[in-house]
Amino acid sequence: MPLGPVRWLVLLLLTISIPVSAAKPKPCLTADQASQMLNKDICITAHVYEVVQLPDGTRFLDICTPQTLDDACRFTIVSLWEDRDEVGELHKYRDADVQVRGIVQPMHGRAGMVLSHARQFYGGPPKFKPNPRLAHGFSADQSRPPINDPNLRSQGARRAFMNTRDQETRTAK
């Protein structure tokens, strides 16, 4: 049954409107707005006034004005020492406006975001870190899977091919 011209028009409008609406990026929020959105993956825009490094290698992007007291600053961006290779040099962002994507987390009485990969400056996701509780007791040296999944067990059955009781006997030459 051929489609009428009205149905073709409706079909055409639907196929055009879906990709256009899906392609709109979400706007970045300010640090004040982001501090209200705990546990959300968002983009923030901020001006980096200073890059502070602690003796243990942890680095902070100071996005509060120099006149703001440290206790009054309600948002921080943290880069941990173990992520140094993936994040790269942060001093180039000093006195610059940045956009960082990440998950807003509560951090010692304020909101913050962990900067774990340089792609977060370009709208990319943070570095994947596996849950250590799921891999508890697993070592790469072992031949068993890292999780105790009942679907991976043999369910009490032995191998069907070449069980230890089913040895072939070879004839001597």
C-alpha positions in Angstrom: 0.0 0.0 0.0 1.7 3.3 -1.1 2.1 6.0 1.5 0.2 9.3 0.9 2.0 12.6 0.6 1.0 13.7 4.1 2.4 10.5 5.6 5.7 11.1 3.7 5.9 14.6 5.1 5.2 13.4 8.7 7.9 10.7 8.3 10.4 13.1 6.9 9.8 15.6 9.7 10.2 12.9 12.3 13.5 11.7 10.9 14.9 15.2 10.7 13.7 16.3 14.2 15.1 13.4 16.2 18.8 13.9 15.3 18.6 17.7 15.7 17.1 17.4 19.2 19.6 14.8 20.2 22.6 16.8 19.0 22.1 19.7 21.4 24.9 19.7 24.0 24.0 20.6 27.6 25.2 24.0 28.6 27.9 24.2 31.3 27.0 25.4 34.7 28.8 27.7 37.1 30.5 26.3 40.2 27.8 27.8 42.4 25.1 25.9 40.4 27.2 22.8 40.3 27.5 22.6 44.1 23.8 22.0 44.3 23.9 19.0 41.9 25.6 16.3 43.9 26.2 12.9 42.2 25.4 14.3 38.8 27.5 14.1 35.7 27.7 17.7 34.5 29.9 20.3 32.8 31.1 23.3 34.7 32.7 26.5 33.5 35.1 28.3 35.7 38.1 30.6 35.8 41.2 29.0 37.3 43.0 31.5 39.5 45.7 29.2 40.8 46.9 25.6 40.6 47.8 24.4 44.1 49.9 21.3 44.7 50.1 19.5 48.0 53.3 17.7 49.2 51.6 14.3 48.5 51.1 15.3 44.8 47.4 16.1 44.9 46.6 19.1 42.8 43.7 21.6 43.1 42.4 24.0 40.5 41.5 27.1 42.6 38.4 28.5 41.0 37.5 30.9 43.8 38.6 34.5 43.6 41.7 35.5 45.6 39.4 37.6 47.9 37.3 34.6 48.9 38.4 32.8 52.0 39.2 29.1 51.7 36.3 28.2 54.1 33.9 30.2 52.0 34.8 28.5 48.7 32.0 26.0 48.1 33.5 24.1 45.1 36.8 22.6 44.2 38.4 20.6 41.3 40.9 17.9 42.5 43.4 15.9 40.5 44.9 13.0 42.5 48.6 12.0 42.3 47.9 8.6 40.7 46.1 10.4 37.8 49.0 12.7 37.0 50.0 10.9 33.8 46.5 10.9 32.3 45.7 14.5 33.4 49.0 16.1 32.3 50.3 19.5 33.3 47.8 21.8 34.9 49.8 25.0 35.2 48.8 25.9 31.6 45.2 26.4 32.8 46.3 29.1 35.4 44.4 32.4 34.7 42.3 30.7 32.0 38.6 29.9 31.7 38.0 26.2 31.5 35.1 23.8 31.0 35.4 20.5 32.9 33.0 17.5 32.7 32.7 15.2 35.7 30.6 13.9 38.6 30.0 16.3 41.4 30.8 14.7 44.7 30.7 15.9 48.3 34.2 16.6 49.6 34.9 17.6 53.2 32.0 19.9 53.6 32.0 21.3 50.0 31.2 20.0 46.6 33.9 19.0 44.2 34.9 17.2 41.0 37.7 14.8 40.5 39.8 15.5 37.4 41.2 12.1 36.4 41.8 12.5 32.6 42.6 15.4 30.3 39.7 14.5 28.0 37.4 16.0 30.8 38.5 19.5 29.6 37.0 18.6 26.2 33.7 17.2 27.3 34.9 13.6 27.7 34.2 11.2 30.6 36.4 10.7 33.6 38.8 7.8 33.8 37.1 4.5 34.5 38.1 3.1 37.9 36.8 -0.4 38.7 35.0 -1.0 42.0 37.6 -2.7 44.3 34.9 -4.6 46.2 33.9 -6.4 43.0 37.4 -7.6 42.3 38.2 -8.6 45.9 40.4 -11.7 46.0 41.2 -11.6 42.3 44.7 -11.8 40.9 45.7 -11.7 37.3 47.9 -14.8 38.0 44.8 -16.9 38.7 43.0 -18.8 36.0 39.6 -18.2 37.5 37.3 -15.3 36.7 37.4 -12.2 38.9 33.8 -12.6 40.1 31.9 -15.5 41.5 29.3 -15.8 38.8 27.1 -18.9 38.9 26.8 -18.9 35.2 30.5 -19.5 34.8 30.5 -22.6 37.0 30.4 -26.1 35.6 27.2 -26.9 37.7 28.7 -30.2 39.0 29.2 -31.7 35.5 32.6 -32.6 34.3 34.1 -31.9 30.9 32.4 -33.9 28.2 35.5 -34.4 26.1 38.5 -36.3 27.5 37.7 -36.7 31.1 40.4 -38.2 33.2 38.6 -41.5 33.3 38.2 -41.6 29.6 41.9 -41.9 28.6 42.7 -43.3 25.2 45.2 -46.0 25.1 47.9 -45.7 22.5 49.4 -48.6 20.8 53.1 -49.0 20.9 54.9 -48.9 17.6 
